[in-house]
Each structure stands twice: as structure tokens, then as C-alpha cells.
Amino acid sequence: MNLKNNGNIIIWRFLEINDNILHLEGKDDFWMPKETYFFYCKFGNKTIFPKYYIYSGYDYITMYGLVEKGRVVIFDIPIENTNEQSFKFFISYLNNNFEIFPSLGSFTHIPNVKEGYYSNGDYIIKNIERRLVIYRYNQSLENSFEKHYCMFLKNITNDTIIKLRNKNKNFLTFNKNNKQIWIINDRQDVAGDNGEYFFRYLINKNPKDIDFYFTIKKESIDYKRLKILGNILDLGSIKYLEIFLQSDKIISSVSDNWVTNPFGDEQKYIKDLFHFELIFIQNGIIKDDLSNFLNRINKNFDLLLSSSRKEYKSFLSSQYGYSKNNVILSGLPRFDNLIENTHKISKEKLILITPTWRNFIRGTRDLITYKSIYSDNFKSTKFYKFYNDFINDEKLQKNMKKFNYTGILCLHPYFSEQSKDFFTNKYFSISGKCNFQELLPKASLFITDYSSIFFDFSYLKKPIIYSQFDIGEYRRYHYPKGYFDYIKDGFGPVCYDIECTVKEVIKEMNNNCILKKNYIRRIQRFFSFLDQNNNDRIFNGIIEHYKGNMKKLEGKENLFFLPLIISFLFITKKNINAIKKYF
């Protein structure tokens, strides 16, 4: 078996140095049964064995059944008091020992190219001949490494990367004001979510020790709307890239990759300069099981928000892998503005229908720009048929006329280009872009399938109807069920077809859309806060979280999963003899 040239047996996801300890977390990608092998590290005359943690997100199903590959390898290696220290990693498979050369993953900071290095001010780390080498920090040494690295970059990439590196180095050298730099955003070309409302909060608060910016594409309508506020950055500009490299915090309501990587493929040449902490302020309360892609090993949020005890506890589960040091119980920024708007906007006899998107309805969005694109196949979906039939239901329209109601069907942004497919009438209008901060205070009744916007509506204590006509497909192909049970925890009746939905809407109109007491009690039990202090809690939580040495402590406390196996339990006398024989 030739393992020497295989760099994917372990893929490092995290590499940190705290208190003279090199902390490594990597995906175990070896293809043999995990009972037949183990890993270890050698440096000098010492041998270190790792811990192992199970993570089911890496498992996959084949025609032969479940393949359990969900194991994370964790090394904590002491750094000796020397100027230079090299580390070698090995696998022991069936008593045969081979040196392996782990790959560098996305959160390791070290450019995985020739001459790449990473400096954290105390140490400099390089990957030399595919082995990790750590040096005690020395300014002259860093200058030498940077010179050779830029000479290498000059031959393989454009001058922009080198210019950005030089400007960033100068900024770190000559910046004397010690202000934190925060970058805030919503979607690439649409604002109006938690990012914008937290940004507006910061404008009013005006913290003296923070420079904060909101980023959005210049061609966006919202860019023009927000520009008057100041500190608005064009997402595609060089200035944005410069400030991105200087930023201490990226605060985002979305989790897309562009948020943490505006450089595309050229990130690999400059990721050593990234030093921001990633704060996820969400685009809605998370109720379904999104752990498959929002887990720590995939997104690595330093901090994320929650609005209820149930949501808070879900993030602390082994599926997500976050610790109490990563999650704050605060509420969402836009809730404050929502309450404010209820004092300014009068309630109307308006029915708001807001279905969410479907991952299994293909072709309605560009996978690179995330913009909606028109799909000819959309009209053949159950989704289209249900909502088109619903808004054109004769019985519903008859009662809307009787009670003097109108309605709006708000399509998800990923479906916005499909608005032309629906048959409109004098009772319902169709919109691919809805301003929920204005519509939610105005509406009397909210109808959705699974969209988390219903939490915003329930924050205002108004009635909701859930219409889940494709619950089986949704759970199978979109998001699995999380902690929230619509029957037990929901804030309104649950329907599974048009007939039931129409019936419940008529009942609500007949009752003047007054929320029933049992649903009020559920809302009060669910939310930890029902006030206008969400932004205060978020700001104070961010500041408190990063006081002193909290970030350093996190590296020790935030080991990803519940421990299942300690490495030395695998090390039998026979294994140890095999290692000695090899050396």
C-alpha cells in the first residue's frame, strides 16, 4: 500500500497556537475501517497521540449501506523552547507504520503554495516539504519569508494580490489608533435584513473604538438607498478588499462562502492575512436541522445568535459542535425595528403569504451569484400548482370580498423571477421582493409553509396558518426536522392541503384575525425576550465575548464533539512495539 504520496489521509480543518500548544483538528479521510489503524505525531524524540471525535456529518450511504467516515482527529502538541520545530505525522495500519502528509484545509491560514507561511505575532508557521515547521517569531525572519513569497507570487498571479499584501503590512505597522474594524452585510445585492438593522443600531450608538462598514454591490438599489448613511462599501471594490484584510469581525446574516472569501480562487495566496472573527446574526430563527452545513467544522462561526432556549440548546448539540462560548441568547436585530414600525404603520385587512424556497426545485437561482433566474420547469412543480390554485380559489375569493380582505404572495428571492408565472386577480398581488419590515406590521394574517419569517410575525402576536402540502418531500430533500414541532410548538393550525388552508383562512377572517390565547402562551414560552433590546444584547454580547483572553480560551474549550474514543485506548502493546520497530 503506497500512502506516502496521499495528502488526504488527514485534512487539517483548524490550526491554532495558544499558550505554546499547537492545536490541530482534521478530518480522518483514511478509507479502511477505523479499528485497524491509528495516527501519531513525532517531533524530536517525542511521540504524541491524538484524541478522536465522532462526527456523523461525514458519513455517507452507498448501495451497501451506511459508511461511517465521521471521525475527527485532534492533536494538542507542546511547542518546545527552540527557534525551529518540525512535526511529522504517521499512520499505523495493521502494525505497519507510514509517514503521511496531511493537507491544509480552509481554516488553517497557511497558504498551501510554495513559500507560503503564516505569522500570528508569536510564531511563524510554514509547510516545508509537506511537513509543518514552526519558528519563534522574528521580524527579520518574517521579512525574509515575505520577500521570497512575493517573488514567488509575482510569477504566478497578478499584481493586485502583492499590492494588497504590501498595503496590509503597512497598515499593521503604522496603524496606531487600535480601533476595531467591523464589516457587516446581508445578501450581495439586497439589504433590509439583520445586517442592515444592526448597522443602523451601530450608527445610533456610535461606539468610539470601532470603525464599522456595511457592504453591498454598488449596482444594487439598496446601495443607493443606504449610501446616505455613510461607510457603505462596494462589495466588488479594491477598497473593500483592503478593509476586509484589516477587519477584526465579519458580521453577516448569511452564511455563503463569499462572506468570508471575496478573493475567489486567489484566496489561497492571501488567506494568511485573514484574522477576523466570524459572527453569524442569521436571516431568521433556525428551527430545522441545518447542522449538515452550519456546523463548526464547516462554517466555524466564532459567535452566533439565538432567540430562544430551544434554539440555543440546539447549537450546543454534537451535530452543530458549538460551545456556550460560541452562542449568545439575544434575539435578532430586526425585531427591534419591527416593534418600532408597529407604532408607525396601521394594521390593514391584509393576508400575507410567504412560502420558503425548495432546494429540490432546480434552476431558479445562479449558484455563483445567488441571483434568481427564470426556470421553464417551475410551472410543473407542486409548489407552483398549490399556490397558484390557492390564490385563485373561488371560495377563498368570495370570502375575501365579503370581509374586505386583500392578499400578497411574497415569493422567496430565489423564486422571484417566477412571479410572472402566477395568474393574478383583484384579490392577490405577486411580489418577488417584499419589505417585511413594512408588510408584517400592516398584515392581519400570515400564511406560510416552513419560512422562518413566521417568527417575526408571531413576535407581533398575530395569527399564523401553516400550509405544508409537501412535508414529505421537504423533509427528505430540503431540511430535516429540528427541535421545532409545528403541531406541538407552532403558533397556529397546520394544514396539508388547499381545502384545509382555505377553511382556516375563512375562520380567521370571520374572527377578525385575533390570535387565540393558547397560541399567545406558546409564543411567550418560545421567545426568551419579547422587547426592543435585541441589538443591545447582541452588541454587549459581542464585546463581552471577546474581552481579555476569551478567544484564546475558546481554542481549549471548543473541542468539536463529545469524546467517544481517546487515542491511547487503541494503543495496545503490540501497536507500541510496531512503532518502536519502525524507528
N, C-alpha and C positions, 0 to 999 in steps of 0.2 A: 504494500500500500504506500503510495507516494503522497505524503502530506506536506512536504517541505514547501511546495510552491502554492499551496492553497491558503489564501489570505482571508478566507471567510469562515474558518472554523470557529473563531470568535470575532464578533464585530463590536468594537467598543462604542457604546452609546454615550457614556459620560466619562469625563476625565477631570478630576479636581484635585487640588492640593490644599489641604487645610491642616494647620498645626503639624507640619512636617510629615504628613501622611498622604501618600499618593492613593487616591480613591478611584477605582475603575469599575464600571458596570458595563457588561457586554452581553450580547445575545449569543447563547450557545447554539451554533449552527452545524454541529457535527451530526452526521447522518446515521450513526449507529445507535443502538439502544443505550440510554444514559447509564444503565447499570454496568456497562462494560468498560467505562473509561472515566478518567478524572483529569483535571488540569492542575498545574502548579507553576510557580514563578521562581526563577533563580537570579540572584544578584550577589556578586562576590562569592562567599562560601555559604550563603544562606538560602534556604528554601521556604517559600510561603505558599500555603494552600488557601483556596478561596472558600467563600460561602456560596450556596446555590439557593435560588429562589424560583418558585414556580409561577409562571405567567401564562394563562390559558389562551391569551390573545395570539400567541404564535402557533397554536395548534391548527391543524387543517385536516379536512376529511378527504379520503380517497375512496376508490371503489372497494378497498379492503377494510375501510373503517377509519376511525379516528387515529391520526398520527400525532402523538404528543411531543411537540418540539418546543414547548413553552418553558424554557429554563434560562434564567439569567445568572451569569457568573459575576461575583463581586469579590474584588481584591482590595484589601487595605494594606498598603506596603509602606513601611517606615523608610523615610529618606535619611540616609546617613550623612554625617557631617563631613562631606567631601565636596570638592568642586565639581566633580563629574560622577554620575552614577548611571550604569546601563542595566537594562532589565531584559531577561529572556523568558519566554513563556513556552510551556511544554504540555503535551498531552500524553497520558499513559493509557494505552489501549491494549487490553489483553496482555498486560505485563511488558509491552513494548513501548519505548519512550521516544518521542519525536519532538523536536523543536517546531513550534508553529509561529506564524507571523500575523497576529490579529490585524484586521482592518480598522481604520479610523472612521467612526460614524459621525453623524450630523452635529452632535453636541460636544465634540472633543476639542474644538477650537484650532487644532493643528492643521494647517493646510496640507493635504495629502499629495503634495507635489515636491519635486526636488528643491532643496534649500528651504522648504517651509519650516516655520518654527512658531512657537507661542510663548509670549512673556507675560507673566502676571505680576511682575514687580519684585517678587521674591525668588522666582525660579524661571529658567528658560527651558522649554521642552522641545526636542527635535525628534523626528523619526528618521534615524540613520540606518541605512541598510535594513529597513523594515523593523528595526528594534527601537524601543523608546529609550532616549538618553536625556537625563535631567542635569542641568547645570545650575549652580548657585548664581543668582543674578549678578551681573557685572555690566555696567554701562558700555564699556568698550567692547565687550563680547556681543551685546545686543546690536551695537552699531555695525560691527563686522558682519553679523548674521543678516542684518537688514540690507547692507550693501550688496552682499552676494545674492540675496533673494531678489532684489530689484534688478540686478544684472540678468538673472535667470528670467524674470518676468518680462523684461524688455524684448526677449526673443520669442515669447510665446503668446503675449497678449497685447492689447492696445495701451496707450499711454495713460488712459483715464485711471486705471487701477493704481498705477505708480504715483500719479499726481494726488489721488485721494489718500494714499498711504503717507506721502510726504506731508500733506496738509494736516492729517490726523496726528502725526508725530509732533508737528509744530504746535498744534492745539494742546496736546497733553503736556508739552514742555512749558508753554508760555501762558496757559490759562490760569489766572491767579484768583479768580472770583469764587471758585469752588462751588458754583451753583450746579444743582442737579438739572439735567435736561430730560424732559418727558415728551414722548411722541404719542399722540392719541389718534385713533382712526375708527371709522365704521367700514363700510364697503369701499371698494376702489373708486366708484363713481357716484355713490349715494351716501348721504349723511342722514341725520334725523334719528339716530339710534342712541344707544347708551354712551357711545364715544362722544357724540356732539354734546349731549347734556352734561356729561362730566367735564368736558372742555368749557362749556358755558359757566359751570359752577366754579371752575378754577379762575376764570376771568373775574367773577364777582369777588372771590376770596382773595385773589391777587397775592399768593404766597411769595415772599421776598426772596427766598432762597431757591426758587425753582423757575427755570425757563421752560415753558410748555408750548407745544405746537399741535395743530390739527392738520392731518394730511389727507388729501383727496386729489383726484386727477383734475387738471386745470380745465379740461373741456366739459366737466360736469356742471350742470345747472346749479348744484349745491355749492360748488366752488365760488361761483359768482355771488351767491346768496350769503356765504359765510365770510367772504374776503373782507367785508367791512369791519369784522370783529378783530382783524389783525392776527399775525402769527399763523397764517394759513399757508401750508407748503404744497406745492405741486408735486404729486406723487412721482412724476417722471423726471424731475429736475435734478441737476447736479447738486444744487443747494440741499435738497432733501437727502441725497446720499451722504453728503458731508455731515449733516446734523444727525443722520441715522447712526453713523460711526461714532459720534460723540455721545449718543444718548445713553442715559442710565436706566430708563424704563421705557418699554413699549407697552402701551395700554390700549387694548383692542377689544371690540365687541365681536370680532370674527376670528376664526382660528385657521384661516387659509395660509398657505405657505408664503405668499407674497408679503405677509405682515412681517415676517422675521427674515426674509431674504429678498431684498429688492434688486439683487445683482444677477439673478438667474444662474446660469451655469458658471459664471465667473465668481460666484461666492467662494469657491474652493481656493481662490487666490488671496482672499482678503478676510476670511472668517476669523482669523486670529485677532483682528481688531474689534470684533463684537464683544461688548461687555455689558449689554443691557440685561435687565431682569424683565421677564415677560409676565404681564398681568392681564388676565382674561376677564373682562367685565361683561361678557356674554351679550347675545342678542335676544335673550329670553330665558326664563327659568327652565332648567334642564330636568325633565320628568321621565324621559325614556332612557334606556340604557345606551349611552353614547360612549361607553368605555372602550370600545374597539378602536376608536381613533382619537379620543380626548384623553387617553391615559398618559401618565407621566413619561413613560418611555417613548411615546410617540410625539407628544407635544411639549412636555417639560415646562408646564406653567410654574412660575415661581409663586404666583398667587392667583386665586380665582374666587369669584364671589358666589354667595349662596343667599337665598331669601327665606328658606325655611329649614327647620331642624332635619327634616327628611332629606332634603337636597344636600345639606351639609354632610350628613352621615354617609350618603351615597358616594361622595367624593373620597371618603376615608376608607372605602372598601378596597380589597386587594385588586379588584378589576381595574379601578382607576389608579390606585397606587399613590395617592397623596396623603400627607400627614396633616395634623392640626396646624402645623406651621405654614401650610400652603393655602388654607381656606379661611375666609372670613365670612361671618354671618352679618349681612349688611342690608340686603335689598338691592334694587337696581337703580341706576342714576335717573332713568326716565320716569320712574314712579313719582319723584318729587314734582316734576313738571306736569305730569298727568293730573295730580291733585290740584295744582295751581290753575290748570286750564278748566277744571270743572266750575271754578268760580267766575270764569270769563265767558264760557260757551254754554248756551242754553241747551237743555235736552230736547230732542225732537222725536217724532214718531218715525224713527229710522231703524231698519233692520240691517245689520252688518254681517255679511257672510265672508268668512276668511278661512278658506282651506289652505293647508300647507302643501308643499311640493311632494313629489314622489321620485325617489332615486331610480325606480324601475321604469319610469316614463322617460325614455331616452330621446335625445336630440333636441331638447328645448333650451339648452344652455351651452355656451362655449366653455370647454374645460380648461382653457388657458385664461381667458379674460373674465370668466364667470358671468358674462352678459347673456341675457335671454336671446335666443334665436328661434325663428319660426320653424315648426315641425309639421310636415304634412300628415304625419301619423297620429297627431294629437286627437283629432276628431273621432278616431276609432277606439279611444280608451274608455274604460268605465268611468274615469274621473269626469271627462267631458260630458258623457251621456247623463250622469247623475245630476251635475249642476245645471246643465242646460235644460233638462227636464224639470228640475226643481223650480228654477226661476220663472218657467213658463207654465207651471201647474195652474190649471183653471180655478180649482177650489181655493188655492192659496191667494191668487189674484183677486178673486171675488171678495174674500175676507179682508184683504189689504185695502180694497176700495171701501168696504163697509166701515173699517176702523180708521181709515185715512192714514195708512202707512205707506212708506216707500222703502226701497232697499238698494244696497250697493253690494255687488260681488267683487271683492278685492282679491285679485289673483296674486299668488306668490311672485316675487321678482323674477324667478326662473321660468315662470309661465307667462310673463307679461305680454310677450309677442303673440300669444294665442287669444288675446281678448277679442280680436276680430271674428273668431270662430263662433262666438255665442250669439244666439238670437235675442236681441234686446226687446224690451217692451216699455210701456209707460210707467211700470212699477219698479223695474230694476235697471240700474246702470251698471256697466262693467268697467273696472279700472285695473290697470297693470301697475299702478303706483299710487298707494294710499298713504296719506298722512295720518297715522293712527293717533298722534297726539291731539289732533283736532277731531277726528271721527269718533274715538272712543267716548269722550265726554258728551258728544252730540247724540250718539246712538242709544236706543232703548233696549234693544235685544241683540245678542251676539250668537251667531251660529258658526260652528267650526267642526272639523273632523278631529285633528290632532294638533293644530297650531298652538304653540305656547303663548300666543298673544292673548289667549283667553285668561291668563293670569292677570294681565294688565286690566282687562275688563272687570274681572272679579275684585280687583283692588278697589274699584269704584262701587262694589256691591250692587251689581245689576245682573239680570238673568242671562243664562247661557244654555244653549242646546247643543249637545254633541251628536253629530250625524256621521257614523262610522260605517259606511256602506261597503268598504273593502278592508275590514280589520284584519282578515287572514293574510291577504297579500302584503299589507302594510307591515305587519309584524314579521313576516318571513323575509321580505326583500328590502325594507327600509330600516326601521329602528325596532329592536326588540323592546319588550315591555320593561320599564324600570320600576321604581318604588311607587309610582303613582297609579292607583287603580281607579278608573273612571266611574265604576259602579259604586265603590266604597268611599272614594275620596272626592269625586267630581262635584262641581258646583251647579249641576243641572241634570236633566234627564238625558239618557243615552239612547239613540235610535240607530237602526241598522238598515233602514230603507226610506224611500221618499214618503210613503204613506204615514209612517210614524212621525217623521220630521214635520210634515205639513200639519198634522194633528197637534203637535206640541207648540208649533208657532201660533196657531189659531188660539190655543188655550192661553198663551202668554198675552196675545193682543187683547183677548177678552178680559184678562185680569189686569189690564193696563200696565203690563210688564213690571210688576212689583215682585222683587226677589223673595222667595219663601224663606221662612225662619230657619228651617233645617239646613239650607244652603248657606245662610249667613253664618251659622255656627261652624260649618265646615271651613269656610273662608277664614274665620277667626282662629280656628285651630291650626290651619295650614301655615299662614304667614307668621313669621316671628315679629314683624313690625308692620303696622298699617298707618304710617305717618309720612311726614315730608323731610325726614332727617337721613335719608339713604345716602346722599352724597357726603354728608358729614361723616357717617360711619365708614364709608369707603376711604375717604381721604385720611382720616385718623388711623384706620386700619393699615393703610399702606405705610404711613410714617412710622407707626409703632412696630410694624413687621420688620422694618429694616434698621431699627435702632441698634447701635453698638455692633455686636458681633453676631447678630441673628443669622445673617447669611452664611457665616462660617459654621455655626451650629447646625444649620439645616443640612449640610452635607453629611453630618453624622446621624441626625435624627431621621432623615428622609430615605432610609433604605427601602427599596421599592415595594417588596412584597412580604407577606407573612412568611417567616422562615419555615421551610419544610425539612431541609437537609443541611447539616453542617459538614463541610468537606471532609474533615478528618474521620467522620464515621465511615467513609468509603475506603480509608487508607488502611488496609489490612497489612499484616506483617509481610505477606507475600508481595504487596504493592511496593512497600518501602524497600525491600530487598531488590526489586526490579529497578528502582530509581538509583540505588547505590551502585548497582552493576553497570548502569548506563554511564555513570560518571566515574 
